[in-house]
Amino acid sequence: KSMNSYLGFPASDEDVAELMRAIDTDRGGTISLKEFENYVGAMGGTGKQERQRRISDRLGGSFEMRDCEPDSERVTAALQKAGLDQEALAYWRMVVPSSEFAEAGRLTDCQQQALMQIRRLAKKNHQQALPQLQERVHRLGKTEDSLWLTLAWIRELAPVILHIHLDKMLPFLEKDTHYRNQFETQTS
């Protein structure tokens, strides 16, 4: 409990019990080194764990899994329909503010399908590009952890800047009720 609190992870008695159920696979009441290594590895390694702690700090450490309990079955079902597997859901519960998590559970069928398609494409592209990126990082003399921390920063903390020609795009933005990509609008 103290370690979770120190690391910036949820640390209530319920959170610790849930964590023990996930890590203590032999149900011995303690966590062996092998159980710990397996859990940290399954969660993406130590670099990913550090990133999650930093994100929790950035969010003021206020998010806890139980924030979503009233709708958890509905939210989980909706997110699974959108292509998030159990590992992704576990990660989201740790880093996404509860308000965003709840909103994601309100996605329409069409939005869920779109998200699933984008996640499939992103995963495919990631898997294709990763070996070349890992090789380049190795050639540059950098560590694997450096690569994962950089990718995590890009995914979670990097600012997103959109460049648009307002004179050209503003009329479309004013008339439209929701976002449409350049392939739908044929205006880019």
PAMITOR-89490 format. One record per residue (C-alpha): residue in one letter; residue number from 0; y, z, x. Coordinates in steps of 0.25 Angstrom, whole numbers. Layout:
N
- a,NUM,Y,Z,X;
...
***
This chain:
188
- k,0,0,0,0;
- s,1,10,4,11;
- m,2,6,-9,19;
- n,3,9,-18,7;
- s,4,22,-11,4;
- y,5,26,-12,19;
- l,6,22,-27,19;
- g,7,30,-30,6;
- f,8,18,-32,-3;
- p,9,16,-26,-16;
- a,10,11,-12,-14;
- s,11,9,-5,-27;
- d,12,-5,2,-29;
- e,13,-9,-10,-38;
- d,14,-5,-20,-27;
- v,15,-13,-12,-17;
- a,16,-25,-12,-26;
- e,17,-24,-27,-29;
- l,18,-23,-29,-14;
- m,19,-35,-21,-11;
- r,20,-43,-28,-21;
- a,21,-39,-41,-14;
- i,22,-41,-37,0;
- d,23,-52,-26,0;
- t,24,-64,-36,-3;
- d,25,-75,-27,0;
- r,26,-69,-16,-9;
- g,27,-70,-6,2;
- g,28,-56,0,-1;
- t,29,-50,-4,12;
- i,30,-46,-17,18;
- s,31,-54,-22,30;
- l,32,-48,-31,41;
- k,33,-56,-42,36;
- e,34,-52,-40,21;
- f,35,-37,-40,26;
- e,36,-39,-52,34;
- n,37,-45,-60,23;
- y,38,-34,-56,13;
- v,39,-23,-59,22;
- g,40,-29,-72,26;
- a,41,-32,-76,11;
- m,42,-17,-72,8;
- g,43,-12,-82,19;
- g,44,-12,-74,32;
- t,45,-2,-64,38;
- g,46,9,-74,38;
- k,47,8,-76,23;
- q,48,7,-60,21;
- e,49,20,-58,29;
- r,50,27,-69,21;
- q,51,23,-62,8;
- r,52,29,-49,13;
- r,53,42,-56,17;
- i,54,43,-63,3;
- s,55,40,-50,-4;
- d,56,52,-44,5;
- r,57,61,-55,1;
- l,58,57,-53,-14;
- g,59,61,-38,-12;
- g,60,46,-34,-13;
- s,61,47,-34,-28;
- f,62,36,-43,-32;
- e,63,23,-37,-36;
- m,64,10,-43,-42;
- r,65,11,-35,-54;
- d,66,25,-41,-58;
- c,67,17,-52,-64;
- e,68,6,-44,-71;
- p,69,11,-46,-85;
- d,70,8,-61,-84;
- s,71,-1,-61,-73;
- e,72,-13,-69,-80;
- r,73,-3,-79,-86;
- v,74,5,-81,-73;
- t,75,-8,-82,-65;
- a,76,-14,-92,-74;
- a,77,-2,-100,-74;
- l,78,-1,-100,-59;
- q,79,-15,-104,-57;
- k,80,-13,-115,-67;
- a,81,-2,-119,-57;
- g,82,-11,-120,-45;
- l,83,-9,-106,-39;
- d,84,-23,-100,-34;
- q,85,-26,-85,-33;
- e,86,-20,-85,-18;
- a,87,-7,-92,-23;
- l,88,-6,-82,-34;
- a,89,-8,-70,-25;
- y,90,3,-75,-16;
- w,91,12,-78,-27;
- r,92,11,-64,-33;
- m,93,15,-59,-19;
- v,94,27,-67,-17;
- v,95,33,-73,-30;
- p,96,42,-65,-38;
- s,97,36,-60,-51;
- s,98,47,-68,-59;
- e,99,43,-81,-53;
- f,100,28,-78,-54;
- a,101,30,-75,-69;
- e,102,38,-88,-71;
- a,103,27,-96,-63;
- g,104,17,-91,-74;
- r,105,26,-98,-85;
- l,106,24,-112,-79;
- t,107,20,-123,-89;
- d,108,7,-131,-88;
- c,109,15,-143,-82;
- q,110,22,-134,-72;
- q,111,9,-127,-68;
- q,112,3,-141,-66;
- a,113,15,-146,-57;
- l,114,14,-133,-49;
- m,115,-1,-135,-47;
- q,116,1,-149,-42;
- i,117,12,-145,-33;
- r,118,4,-134,-27;
- r,119,-8,-144,-25;
- l,120,1,-154,-18;
- a,121,7,-143,-9;
- k,122,-6,-137,-6;
- k,123,-12,-151,-2;
- n,124,0,-154,6;
- h,125,0,-140,13;
- q,126,-15,-142,17;
- q,127,-13,-156,22;
- a,128,0,-152,31;
- l,129,-5,-138,35;
- p,130,-15,-142,47;
- q,131,-4,-151,53;
- l,132,6,-140,52;
- q,133,-3,-130,58;
- e,134,-6,-139,69;
- r,135,9,-141,72;
- v,136,12,-126,71;
- h,137,0,-124,81;
- r,138,6,-135,91;
- l,139,20,-128,90;
- g,140,13,-115,95;
- k,141,16,-108,82;
- t,142,7,-98,75;
- e,143,0,-101,61;
- d,144,7,-89,56;
- s,145,20,-95,59;
- l,146,16,-107,51;
- w,147,12,-99,39;
- l,148,25,-90,40;
- t,149,33,-103,40;
- l,150,26,-110,29;
- a,151,27,-97,21;
- w,152,42,-96,24;
- i,153,44,-110,19;
- r,154,36,-108,6;
- e,155,42,-94,2;
- l,156,56,-92,9;
- a,157,62,-106,13;
- p,158,74,-110,5;
- v,159,72,-123,-3;
- i,160,84,-132,-2;
- l,161,85,-144,-12;
- h,162,94,-155,-8;
- i,163,98,-163,-21;
- h,164,109,-173,-23;
- l,165,116,-166,-34;
- d,166,125,-178,-39;
- k,167,112,-185,-41;
- m,168,103,-174,-46;
- l,169,112,-165,-54;
- p,170,112,-174,-67;
- f,171,97,-173,-67;
- l,172,97,-158,-64;
- e,173,107,-156,-76;
- k,174,99,-164,-86;
- d,175,85,-160,-82;
- t,176,79,-147,-88;
- h,177,69,-144,-76;
- y,178,66,-149,-62;
- r,179,60,-163,-60;
- n,180,56,-168,-46;
- q,181,61,-181,-40;
- f,182,49,-188,-44;
- e,183,51,-185,-59;
- t,184,66,-188,-59;
- q,185,66,-200,-49;
- t,186,80,-196,-45;
- s,187,78,-192,-30;
***
